[in-house]
Amino acid sequence: MTGAFARLGCFGIDSVRHLGRASLLLLQVLASMGEVLRRPRLLVEQLFSVGVLTVLIIAVSGLFVGMVLALQGYYILSQFAAEATLGVMVAASLVRELGPVVTALLFAGRAGSALTAEIGLMKATEQLSGLEMMAVNPVRRILTPRFLAGFVSMPLLAALFSALGVLGGWFVGVGLLGVDDGAWWGQMQARIDWNEDLLNGVIKSLVFGFACVWIAIFQGYNSVPTSAGVSGATTRTVVHSSLAVLALDFALTALMFD
């Protein structure tokens, strides 16, 4: 029993220590934002690596999620003769919930793991130490552009996911199942609100992007400089980011509905 409490205490102390290191790293990243904005080339390169290269998986996933939503929603709504509201159901589900959450999970799996592996390999091959020897701050030169690029890319990717999801749902609902085209778009425009739906989705995507990129750069920067250490950090990035997204989604949804 004593050993179990000791292990629990060590786990708690280690967790607090890692949280403190991550917070200090975040403060350094935020403090060096101005330097990155004065050198936009670094940001543009990372926007391509983090954002543009993630577009394909986001677009394909959004399209098929919208199609599945339309199929499932039509089956349920047809039992109540409410097929005309299928567009509202698909759009509200995507904009409020599925768009930001699924985009964040896919972003963590693709871009987050890539960021961690890249930074971890730089540490393992002593590239970060080489930058410090040349009086170049690795946080400012390596971490901050990646953090800002991920934070900017997430809401754009979530918007793309939701837009293609609506189009996929329209293709199934109107094109295959025979829902009236005017009712689909008319109900959607009348019921989807800017503040309660669209703005909430944007806020969620910004928070998810902040959390995912913060976890990714910290795990890479704090990884053990070995092949096993980098692979373990990459795995922790995906796991921790996914859990953080789901927990934050519950908290934000509770606050928004309240």
ZIHUDA-V361092 format. One record per backbone hydrogen bond with DSSP energy under -0.5 kcal/mol. CO is the residue of the C=O (numbers start at 1). NH is the residue of the N-H. If there is no record, write none. Layout:
CO/NH  CO/NH
//
This chain:
1/5  2/6  3/7  4/8  5/9  6/10  7/11  8/12  9/13  10/14  11/15  12/16  13/17  14/18  15/19  16/20  17/21  18/22  19/23  20/24  21/25  22/26  23/27  24/28  25/29  26/30  27/31  28/32  29/32  30/33  32/36  33/37  34/38  36/39  39/42  39/43  40/44  41/45  42/46  43/47  44/48  45/49  46/50  46/51  47/51  47/52  48/53  51/54  52/55  54/58  55/59  56/60  57/61  58/62  59/63  60/64  61/65  62/66  63/67  64/68  65/69  66/70  67/71  68/72  69/73  70/74  71/75  72/76  73/77  74/78  76/79  77/80  77/82  78/81  82/85  83/86  85/89  86/90  87/91  88/92  89/93  90/94  91/95  92/96  93/97  93/98  94/99  97/101  98/102  98/103  99/103  100/104  101/105  102/106  103/107  104/108  105/109  106/110  107/111  107/112  108/113  110/114  111/115  112/116  113/117  114/118  115/119  116/120  117/121  118/122  119/123  120/124  121/125  122/127  122/128  123/126  126/130  127/131  128/132  129/133  130/134  131/136  132/135  135/137  136/138  137/141  138/142  138/143  139/144  142/146  143/147  144/148  145/149  146/150  147/151  148/152  149/153  150/154  151/155  152/156  153/157  154/158  155/159  156/160  157/161  158/162  159/163  160/164  161/165  162/166  163/167  164/168  165/169  166/170  167/171  168/172  169/173  170/174  170/175  171/176  172/176  172/177  173/179  180/184  181/185  182/186  183/187  184/188  185/189  186/190  187/191  188/192  191/193  193/197  193/198  194/199  197/201  198/202  199/203  200/204  201/205  202/206  203/207  204/208  205/209  206/210  207/211  208/212  209/213  210/214  211/215  212/216  213/217  214/218  215/219  216/220  217/221  218/222  220/223  224/226  226/230  227/231  228/232  229/233  230/234  231/235  232/236  233/237  234/238  235/239  236/240  237/241  238/242  239/243  240/244  241/245  242/246  243/247  244/248  245/249  246/250  247/251  248/252  249/253  250/254  251/255  252/256  253/257  254/258
//
